[in-house]
Amino acid sequence: MSIQRWHWGKIVILWAWGGLCVAVLLTRFLSQKAEVDPVVSSLSFVGSVLILGALTIVTWLWLGGKDDPPTDRR
């Protein structure tokens, strides 16, 4: 099933779960000092950026299928 044919509700669900995951990761990132465990801090930040990037790509592809078809001008 093509992303472009998804119902808008699926995109809302993806962003809701993705937003929750990013919130948890950023809370972890902000609550812990990088000096204590730099690997966990880095992974928390990079993970949140990757999730947001993936959701943006999926949304971009979904919206790409919603463009108006070209009109035949003569």
N, C-alpha and C positions, 0 to 999 in steps of 0.2 A: 504494500500500500504506500503510495507516494505521499510525502510530507505535504505537498501542495493540496492534497485532497482532504487533509485533516479538518475536523470540526474545530472551531476556535476554542472550545472547552478543553481540548487536549493541550493546547499551548498554555492555557491558564493553569492547568494542573502541573505541567512541566515547570513553569515559572514559580508556582507556589512551593513545590518540593525543592526546586533548585535554590530558591530564596531562603528556605529554611536551612538547607545544608550550608549555604554561604554564611548565613547568620551564625550558625554554630561554629564554623571554621574561623570566622573573623572574631568571634567572642574569645575563642581559644587563643588566637593570635594576639589580641589586645590585652588579655589577662595575664599572659606569661611573658616574662622578660626574655629577650633573645639571648642574653648571656647564659641563662640557665640551660636551655636546650635549643640551640640555633637550628637544628634540623627540623624539629617539630614546628617552630615558628615559621621557617621557610616553607615547609610543606603546607601549613595552614593557609598561608598567604597565596602561594602558587595554586593550591587546590581551589581556592575561591575564585581566582582569576580564570582558571581553566573552565570551571563550571559556568561562570558568566559568559565566557567566550563561546562555549558549546551551545548554550541556550540562545545566544544572539545569532549564531549560525543557523540553528534550526528555525528560529523565528524568521530570519531573512529568507531562507528557502521557502518557508510556508507563505510568506507575504509575496514572494516572487510569483507564485501561482495565482495570486489575486489581482495581478495587473490587468488593466482593461485590454481586451484584444484590439489589435490595430484596426482602424476603420479604413474602408476602401474609398479613397477620395479620387474622384475623376474630374 
